[in-house]
Amino acid sequence: MKNIFVGNLDFGATEESLRQLFTEYGVVDRVSIVTDRDTGRSRGFAFVEMPEAHEADRAINALNGFFLGGRSLNVNEARPKTERNDRGPRQQRREPRW
C-alpha cells in the first residue's frame, strides 16, 4: 500500500476526476481531497492510496508535472504525519500576584 501526495491541485478538481486519472496506472483504493474545516473548500492538495507499490511508482513518475485544470501537479510519495505542537512548550502557570 502506498499513499501518494498530490499537490498544486486545481480547486475545481474532484475526487472522481483524480480517481480516473490515477486508475490509468492501476487500482486506486481511496482518494481524499483535503478541505478547509470552516469553508469546505479544497485546500489544493489530496492523497491517493494505491495497493500495489509498482503501480503507485508508475503513477508518481507519470503524473508529477502533469497539467490538470491549468496547474502542474506535484505528485510524490506521502511522508508520514509528524506530531506537532503549534503552541510551543507548555507554559507554567504563575502564582497570582495578590
ROSE-4610 file (N, C-alpha, C; in Angstrom, 1 decimal, always signed):
// ROSE-4610
residu = [M/M/M/K/K/K/N/N/N/I/I/I/F/F/F/V/V/V/G/G/G/N/N/N/L/L/L/D/D/D/F/F/F/G/G/G/A/A/A/T/T/T/E/E/E/E/E/E/S/S/S/L/L/L/R/R/R/Q/Q/Q/L/L/L/F/F/F/T/T/T/E/E/E/Y/Y/Y/G/G/G/V/V/V/V/V/V/D/D/D/R/R/R/V/V/V/S/S/S/I/I/I/V/V/V/T/T/T/D/D/D/R/R/R/D/D/D/T/T/T/G/G/G/R/R/R/S/S/S/R/R/R/G/G/G/F/F/F/A/A/A/F/F/F/V/V/V/E/E/E/M/M/M/P/P/P/E/E/E/A/A/A/H/H/H/E/E/E/A/A/A/D/D/D/R/R/R/A/A/A/I/I/I/N/N/N/A/A/A/L/L/L/N/N/N/G/G/G/F/F/F/F/F/F/L/L/L/G/G/G/G/G/G/R/R/R/S/S/S/L/L/L/N/N/N/V/V/V/N/N/N/E/E/E/A/A/A/R/R/R/P/P/P/K/K/K/T/T/T/E/E/E/R/R/R/N/N/N/D/D/D/R/R/R/G/G/G/P/P/P/R/R/R/Q/Q/Q/Q/Q/Q/R/R/R/R/R/R/E/E/E/P/P/P/R/R/R/W/W/W]
num = [1/1/1/2/2/2/3/3/3/4/4/4/5/5/5/6/6/6/7/7/7/8/8/8/9/9/9/10/10/10/11/11/11/12/12/12/13/13/13/14/14/14/15/15/15/16/16/16/17/17/17/18/18/18/19/19/19/20/20/20/21/21/21/22/22/22/23/23/23/24/24/24/25/25/25/26/26/26/27/27/27/28/28/28/29/29/29/30/30/30/31/31/31/32/32/32/33/33/33/34/34/34/35/35/35/36/36/36/37/37/37/38/38/38/39/39/39/40/40/40/41/41/41/42/42/42/43/43/43/44/44/44/45/45/45/46/46/46/47/47/47/48/48/48/49/49/49/50/50/50/51/51/51/52/52/52/53/53/53/54/54/54/55/55/55/56/56/56/57/57/57/58/58/58/59/59/59/60/60/60/61/61/61/62/62/62/63/63/63/64/64/64/65/65/65/66/66/66/67/67/67/68/68/68/69/69/69/70/70/70/71/71/71/72/72/72/73/73/73/74/74/74/75/75/75/76/76/76/77/77/77/78/78/78/79/79/79/80/80/80/81/81/81/82/82/82/83/83/83/84/84/84/85/85/85/86/86/86/87/87/87/88/88/88/89/89/89/90/90/90/91/91/91/92/92/92/93/93/93/94/94/94/95/95/95/96/96/96/97/97/97/98/98/98]
x = [+0.9/+0.0/+0.9/+0.7/+1.4/+0.4/+0.8/+0.0/+0.7/+0.0/+0.6/+0.0/+0.9/+0.6/+0.4/-0.7/-0.9/-1.1/-0.1/-0.2/-0.3/-0.6/-0.8/-2.1/-3.1/-4.3/-5.2/-5.9/-6.9/-8.0/-8.5/-9.6/-10.9/-11.0/-12.2/-12.1/-11.0/-10.8/-11.7/-12.1/-13.0/-12.3/-12.8/-12.2/-12.4/-13.5/-13.7/-12.8/-12.5/-11.5/-10.1/-9.7/-8.4/-8.4/-9.5/-9.6/-9.4/-10.1/-10.0/-8.6/-7.9/-6.5/-5.6/-5.7/-4.8/-5.1/-6.4/-6.7/-6.1/-5.6/-4.9/-3.6/-3.1/-1.9/-2.0/-3.3/-3.5/-4.7/-4.9/-6.0/-5.9/-6.9/-7.0/-7.9/-7.4/-8.3/-9.0/-8.4/-9.0/-8.4/-9.3/-8.9/-9.5/-8.7/-9.2/-8.6/-9.5/-9.1/-9.3/-8.2/-8.2/-9.0/-10.0/-10.8/-10.6/-10.9/-10.8/-12.0/-11.7/-12.7/-13.8/-13.5/-14.6/-15.4/-14.7/-15.4/-15.8/-15.2/-15.4/-14.7/-14.0/-13.3/-12.0/-11.6/-10.4/-9.2/-8.2/-7.0/-5.9/-6.2/-5.3/-4.4/-4.7/-3.9/-4.8/-4.3/-5.1/-4.1/-4.7/-4.0/-4.7/-3.9/-4.4/-3.7/-4.5/-3.9/-4.0/-2.9/-2.8/-2.2/-2.9/-2.4/-1.1/-0.8/+0.4/+1.5/+2.6/+3.7/+4.2/+4.4/+4.9/+4.0/+2.6/+1.7/+1.7/+1.8/+1.9/+3.2/+4.3/+5.5/+5.4/+4.7/+4.5/+3.6/+2.6/+1.7/+2.4/+3.3/+4.0/+5.0/+5.7/+6.6/+5.9/+4.7/+4.0/+3.2/+2.7/+1.8/+2.5/+3.7/+4.4/+4.7/+4.2/+4.3/+3.2/+2.3/+1.2/+0.2/-0.3/-1.2/-2.6/-3.2/-4.6/-5.3/-6.3/-7.0/-6.1/-5.1/-4.2/-3.1/-3.0/-1.9/-1.0/+0.2/+1.2/+1.2/+0.8/+0.7/+2.0/+2.1/+3.2/+2.9/+3.4/+3.0/+4.2/+4.1/+5.2/+4.6/+5.5/+5.1/+4.8/+3.7/+3.4/+4.3/+4.8/+5.6/+4.6/+5.1/+4.2/+4.0/+2.8/+2.4/+3.2/+3.8/+4.6/+3.7/+4.0/+3.2/+3.8/+3.0/+3.5/+2.7/+3.4/+2.7/+2.9/+1.8/+1.9/+2.1/+1.7/+1.7/+3.0/+4.0/+5.3/+5.3/+6.4/+6.4/+5.4/+4.9/+3.8/+4.3/+3.6/+4.0/+3.5/+4.3/+3.9/+3.0/+2.0/+1.1/+1.9/+1.7/+2.4/+1.4/+2.0/+1.2/+0.6/-0.7/-1.3/-0.5/-0.5/+0.3/-0.3/-1.5/-2.1/-2.4]
y = [-1.2/+0.0/+1.2/+2.1/+3.4/+4.5/+5.5/+6.7/+7.8/+8.4/+9.4/+10.8/+11.8/+13.2/+13.8/+14.5/+15.3/+16.7/+17.6/+19.0/+19.9/+21.1/+22.2/+21.8/+21.3/+20.8/+22.0/+21.9/+22.9/+22.8/+24.0/+24.0/+23.4/+23.2/+22.6/+21.1/+20.6/+19.1/+18.3/+17.2/+16.4/+15.0/+14.3/+13.0/+12.1/+12.2/+11.3/+11.6/+12.9/+13.2/+12.7/+12.8/+12.2/+10.7/+10.1/+8.6/+8.2/+8.8/+8.5/+8.6/+9.7/+10.0/+8.9/+8.5/+7.5/+6.1/+5.8/+4.4/+4.0/+4.9/+4.6/+3.9/+4.0/+3.3/+2.2/+1.9/+0.8/+1.0/+0.1/+0.1/+1.2/+1.9/+3.0/+2.6/+2.6/+2.2/+3.4/+4.6/+5.7/+7.0/+8.0/+9.4/+10.3/+11.2/+12.1/+13.5/+14.4/+15.8/+16.5/+17.2/+17.9/+19.2/+19.4/+20.6/+21.5/+22.7/+23.7/+23.3/+23.3/+22.9/+23.9/+25.2/+26.2/+26.4/+26.5/+26.8/+25.6/+24.4/+23.2/+23.3/+24.3/+24.5/+23.7/+23.2/+22.4/+23.3/+22.6/+23.3/+23.2/+22.5/+22.5/+21.2/+20.3/+19.0/+17.9/+16.6/+15.4/+14.3/+13.2/+11.9/+10.8/+10.0/+8.8/+7.6/+6.6/+5.3/+4.3/+3.6/+2.5/+1.3/+0.1/-1.0/-1.6/-1.5/-2.0/-1.0/-1.2/-0.2/+0.1/-0.9/-0.7/+0.2/+0.0/+0.8/+2.2/+2.4/+3.7/+4.4/+3.7/+4.4/+4.8/+4.0/+4.4/+5.6/+5.7/+6.9/+8.1/+8.0/+9.1/+9.6/+8.7/+9.1/+9.8/+9.3/+9.7/+11.1/+11.2/+12.4/+13.5/+13.4/+14.5/+15.5/+16.7/+17.7/+17.7/+16.8/+16.7/+17.9/+18.5/+19.6/+19.1/+19.6/+19.3/+20.6/+21.0/+22.2/+23.5/+23.4/+24.5/+24.6/+23.6/+23.7/+22.4/+22.6/+21.5/+20.8/+19.5/+18.7/+18.4/+18.4/+18.0/+16.6/+15.5/+14.2/+13.4/+13.0/+12.2/+11.3/+10.4/+9.5/+10.4/+10.2/+11.0/+10.6/+11.5/+11.3/+11.1/+10.3/+10.1/+11.4/+11.5/+12.7/+12.7/+13.9/+14.1/+14.8/+14.5/+15.2/+16.6/+17.6/+19.0/+19.6/+20.5/+21.3/+22.8/+23.4/+24.8/+25.8/+25.4/+26.4/+26.5/+25.7/+25.7/+25.0/+25.1/+24.4/+24.9/+23.9/+24.3/+25.2/+26.3/+27.4/+27.0/+27.2/+27.0/+28.2/+27.9/+28.9/+29.7/+31.0/+31.8/+31.9/+32.1/+32.3/+33.7/+33.8/+35.1/+36.2/+37.4/+38.5/+38.9/+38.7/+39.2/+38.1]
z = [+0.0/+0.0/+0.0/-0.9/-1.0/-0.9/-0.1/+0.0/-0.8/-1.7/-2.7/-2.4/-2.3/-2.1/-3.5/-3.6/-4.9/-4.5/-4.9/-4.5/-5.7/-5.5/-6.5/-7.3/-6.6/-7.2/-7.5/-8.7/-9.1/-8.1/-7.6/-6.6/-7.1/-8.5/-9.0/-9.2/-8.9/-9.1/-8.1/-8.5/-7.7/-7.4/-6.4/-6.0/-7.2/-7.9/-9.1/-10.2/-10.5/-11.6/-11.2/-10.0/-9.5/-9.6/-9.2/-9.3/-10.8/-11.7/-13.1/-13.6/-13.2/-13.6/-13.1/-11.9/-11.3/-11.7/-12.0/-12.4/-13.7/-14.5/-15.7/-15.4/-14.2/-13.8/-12.9/-12.4/-11.5/-10.6/-9.7/-8.8/-7.8/-7.5/-6.5/-5.4/-4.2/-3.1/-2.6/-2.4/-1.8/-2.4/-2.5/-2.9/-1.9/-1.4/-0.4/-0.6/-1.1/-1.2/+0.1/+0.6/+1.9/+1.7/+2.6/+2.5/+3.8/+3.7/+4.8/+5.7/+7.0/+8.0/+8.1/+7.9/+8.0/+6.7/+5.6/+4.3/+3.5/+3.8/+3.0/+1.6/+1.3/+0.0/+0.0/-1.1/-1.3/-0.8/-0.2/+0.2/-0.8/-1.9/-3.0/-3.0/-2.2/-2.2/-1.8/-2.1/-1.9/-1.6/-1.2/-1.0/-1.8/-2.4/-3.2/-2.7/-2.3/-1.9/-3.0/-3.3/-4.2/-3.6/-3.7/-3.0/-3.6/-4.8/-5.5/-5.6/-5.0/-4.9/-6.3/-7.2/-8.5/-9.4/-9.2/-9.9/-9.4/-8.1/-7.5/-8.0/-8.0/-8.5/-10.0/-10.8/-12.2/-12.2/-11.4/-11.4/-11.0/-9.9/-9.5/-10.6/-11.2/-12.3/-13.5/-13.8/-15.0/-14.7/-13.5/-13.2/-12.5/-12.0/-11.5/-12.6/-12.5/-13.5/-14.5/-14.4/-15.3/-15.1/-16.2/-16.1/-16.0/-14.9/-14.7/-14.3/-15.0/-14.7/-14.8/-15.7/-15.9/-14.8/-14.0/-13.0/-13.1/-12.8/-12.9/-11.5/-11.6/-10.3/-9.7/-8.4/-7.6/-7.0/-7.6/-7.1/-6.6/-5.3/-4.8/-3.6/-3.1/-2.1/-0.8/-0.1/+1.1/+2.2/+3.0/+4.1/+5.3/+6.3/+7.5/+8.2/+8.8/+9.5/+10.8/+11.0/+12.3/+13.3/+14.5/+15.6/+15.8/+15.8/+16.0/+17.1/+17.8/+18.8/+18.4/+17.9/+17.4/+18.5/+19.7/+20.8/+21.5/+21.1/+21.7/+23.0/+23.8/+25.1/+26.0/+26.8/+27.7/+28.8/+29.0/+29.9/+31.3/+32.3/+33.7/+34.1/+34.9/+35.4/+36.5/+36.5/+37.6/+38.7/+39.9/+41.1/+41.0/+41.5/+41.4/+42.2/+41.8/+42.4/+43.8/+44.0/+45.2/+46.2]
